[in-house]
Amino acid sequence: MELQSCINFLLTTAQHEVFQTFSAGLAQFNITPGQYGVLSCLWQNGSCTPKEIAQILRLENSTISGVLDRMQKRGLIDRVVDPNDRRSVRVVPTEEGGAMKDDVLRLIEELNIDILSGFTAEQRATLISCLQQISKMDEPI
C-alpha cells in the first residue's frame, strides 16, 4: 500500500494540520488545544474529576495530570475537594478560565468553519460521521 493511501498516514497528517491551525488561533488566549479540551469539559459540566476529564478527552490519567498542573499554575482551573466525598478532587474553571468561554467558543466555531470550508454540507456531515465511527464515539467510555 502506498503511504498516501494509508489511513494512519492520512489521519496523522490531517490531525497535524488541524492541530497547527487550532494552536495558532488559540495562542491569542494563551491556551493550547489540549487545554481548550479541558476547559470545554468544565464549561459543559461545571466541574469534573481528573479521571472524568481524561475519559471524556480519551487521554491517559498521567497525561491529564500534567495538563491540569500547567492550567492551575496559569490560573485557568482550580482543584477543589468534593464536598460529597472528601477523598475526591474536582476540577473547576477559575474566573479567568470561565471569562474566556464565549470568545474561545466563537474562535473554535470559526476555525471549524475555515477548516471544513472546502467541503459541501453533505461532505462535512459524512466526514464527521466517519471520524466518529473510527474513534468509536458512539461506544460508551
C-alpha positions as CSV (number, residue, x, y, z in Angstrom):
1,M,0.0,0.0,0.0
2,E,1.3,3.5,-0.8
3,L,1.8,5.8,2.1
4,Q,-0.6,8.4,0.7
5,S,-3.4,5.8,0.8
6,C,-2.7,4.5,4.3
7,I,-5.4,5.6,6.8
8,N,-2.9,6.1,9.6
9,F,-0.8,8.5,7.5
10,L,-3.9,10.4,6.2
11,L,-5.4,10.8,9.7
12,T,-2.0,11.8,11.2
13,T,-1.2,14.4,8.6
14,A,-4.8,15.8,8.7
15,Q,-4.7,15.9,12.5
16,H,-1.3,17.7,12.4
17,E,-2.8,20.4,10.1
18,V,-5.8,20.9,12.3
19,F,-3.7,21.0,15.4
20,Q,-1.4,23.6,13.9
21,T,-4.4,25.8,12.9
22,F,-6.0,25.5,16.3
23,S,-2.7,26.1,18.1
24,A,-2.2,29.3,16.2
25,G,-5.7,30.5,16.8
26,L,-5.8,29.6,20.5
27,A,-2.4,31.3,21.1
28,Q,-4.2,34.7,21.4
29,F,-5.8,33.2,24.6
30,N,-2.5,31.7,25.7
31,I,-4.0,28.2,25.7
32,T,-3.3,25.0,23.8
33,P,-5.8,22.8,22.0
34,G,-5.5,20.3,24.9
35,Q,-6.2,23.0,27.4
36,Y,-9.2,24.0,25.3
37,G,-10.4,20.4,25.6
38,V,-10.2,20.6,29.4
39,L,-11.9,23.9,29.6
40,S,-14.7,22.7,27.2
41,C,-15.3,19.8,29.6
42,L,-15.6,22.2,32.5
43,W,-17.8,24.7,30.6
44,Q,-20.2,21.9,29.8
45,N,-20.2,20.1,33.2
46,G,-19.3,22.8,35.7
47,S,-16.8,20.5,37.4
48,C,-15.2,17.2,36.7
49,T,-12.8,14.8,38.4
50,P,-9.4,14.5,36.6
51,K,-10.4,10.9,35.7
52,E,-13.7,12.1,34.1
53,I,-11.8,14.7,32.1
54,A,-9.3,12.0,30.9
55,Q,-12.2,9.7,29.9
56,I,-14.0,12.4,28.0
57,L,-10.9,13.5,26.2
58,R,-9.7,9.9,25.8
59,L,-6.3,10.6,27.4
60,E,-4.3,8.8,30.0
61,N,-4.7,9.9,33.6
62,S,-1.0,10.7,33.8
63,T,-1.3,12.9,30.7
64,I,-4.2,14.9,32.0
65,S,-2.4,15.4,35.4
66,G,0.4,17.4,33.7
67,V,-2.1,19.4,31.6
68,L,-4.1,20.3,34.8
69,D,-0.9,21.2,36.6
70,R,0.0,23.7,33.9
71,M,-3.5,25.1,33.8
72,Q,-3.6,25.6,37.5
73,K,-0.3,27.4,37.5
74,R,-1.7,29.6,34.7
75,G,-4.8,30.4,36.8
76,L,-7.3,28.8,34.5
77,I,-8.6,26.0,36.8
78,D,-8.6,25.1,40.5
79,R,-8.7,21.7,42.1
80,V,-11.2,21.6,45.0
81,V,-12.2,18.9,47.5
82,D,-15.5,17.3,46.5
83,P,-18.0,18.3,49.3
84,N,-19.8,15.0,48.9
85,D,-16.6,12.9,49.0
86,R,-13.6,14.4,50.8
87,R,-11.3,11.8,49.2
88,S,-12.1,13.1,45.7
89,V,-10.9,16.2,44.0
90,R,-12.9,18.1,41.4
91,V,-11.6,20.5,38.8
92,V,-13.4,23.8,38.2
93,P,-12.7,26.7,36.0
94,T,-11.4,29.8,37.7
95,E,-12.9,33.2,36.9
96,E,-10.3,33.7,34.2
97,G,-11.0,30.3,32.8
98,G,-14.7,31.0,32.7
99,A,-14.4,34.5,31.3
100,M,-12.8,33.4,28.1
101,K,-15.6,30.9,27.3
102,D,-17.6,32.9,24.8
103,D,-14.5,34.2,22.9
104,V,-12.9,30.8,22.7
105,L,-16.0,29.0,21.6
106,R,-16.6,31.7,18.9
107,L,-13.0,31.1,17.7
108,I,-13.4,27.3,17.7
109,E,-16.6,27.7,15.6
110,E,-14.7,29.9,13.1
111,L,-11.7,27.5,12.9
112,N,-14.0,24.6,12.3
113,I,-15.8,26.5,9.5
114,D,-12.5,27.5,8.0
115,I,-11.0,24.0,8.1
116,L,-14.2,22.5,6.5
117,S,-14.8,25.3,4.0
118,G,-13.8,23.2,1.1
119,F,-16.5,20.6,1.8
120,T,-20.2,20.7,1.0
121,A,-22.6,20.4,3.9
122,E,-23.2,16.8,3.0
123,Q,-19.4,16.1,2.8
124,R,-18.9,17.8,6.2
125,A,-21.6,15.6,7.8
126,T,-20.2,12.5,6.2
127,L,-16.6,13.3,7.3
128,I,-17.7,14.0,10.9
129,S,-19.8,10.8,11.0
130,C,-16.9,8.7,9.6
131,L,-14.4,10.2,12.1
132,Q,-16.9,9.5,14.9
133,Q,-17.2,5.9,13.7
134,I,-13.4,5.4,13.6
135,S,-13.0,6.9,17.0
136,K,-15.8,4.8,18.3
137,M,-17.6,7.9,19.7
138,D,-20.9,6.0,19.8
139,E,-19.5,3.5,22.3
140,P,-19.6,4.1,26.0
141,I,-16.3,5.1,27.6
